[in-house]
């Protein structure tokens, strides 16, 4: 019998598979497809202080081995999530929940994290630092070590819950940003977010997305994500949630070998609502082929090291 349990900053998950933020909403629709309690956890939709309607249409475009999205953080706002979504989640999922937190200023990040202290089922805060800093000309908070450190410092002071910073791959040195987050008290890291890309319609000779650019996700980004997880694992001592193009149990195992303690599944959920269920069902067979009785033994094994909790 393979032990699929993993630990993230003291939080135990029954398995390492986590539907990624932005592809799972707040769980409502997927709960109609299968029992969510088979999941290790899930990361809910990126939530801001105020409701957001998102970017204009069209905001989704196909790409080879993936997709582009420029949804623009559409969400009902923190007040509505605490009032409506958190109670609903308790009725459809009994495990620990990861809250993806967004903000456009240090104050908003801190306020959102502080408000989530009252949500008992939320066990980890996944802080998305790919959001633009409205006080610094729209530059993303995750684009340099100083800004990433400032967000980490602000949210660490605002909450007692474990804080995982979700890092952008659209940077020169992701390891340096990871070290800055670690130095300011991050409990863990999640990487990668989407890669910036665009498509052009040959008929109109205009960008396919109304926003012009969007985030590339899907199998096309998987090798990039594996490389960045590897680099960050070498740079810090924090647990890592690996994300980016995972579509199978074999992909999850590869991400863990690179250094991930758990794995998020994103675009695959949009193509196949049962993707996470299938991956979880296939994990024991993959572990047996790899000769491990505990899936946590895969974490960092390609480096010759072991898991971080």
Secondary structure, DSSP 8 states (H G I E B T S, - for coil): --B--EEETTEEESSSEEE-TTSSTTSHHHHTTS-GGGSSEEB---B-SS-B--S-S--EEEETTEEEE-----B--HHHIIIIIHHHHHHH--S-EEEEE--SSHHHHHHHHHHGGG-TTEEEEEEETTSB-TTTTT-BGGGSHHHHHHHHHHHHHH-SSEEEEE--SSSS-HHHHHHHHHHTT-SEEEE---EEE--EETTTTEESSTTS-EEEESGGGHHHHHHHHHHHHHH--SEEEEESS--SHHHHHHHHHHT-SEEEE-HHHHH-TTHHHHHHHHHHHHHHHHT-SBGGGGTTGGGT-----
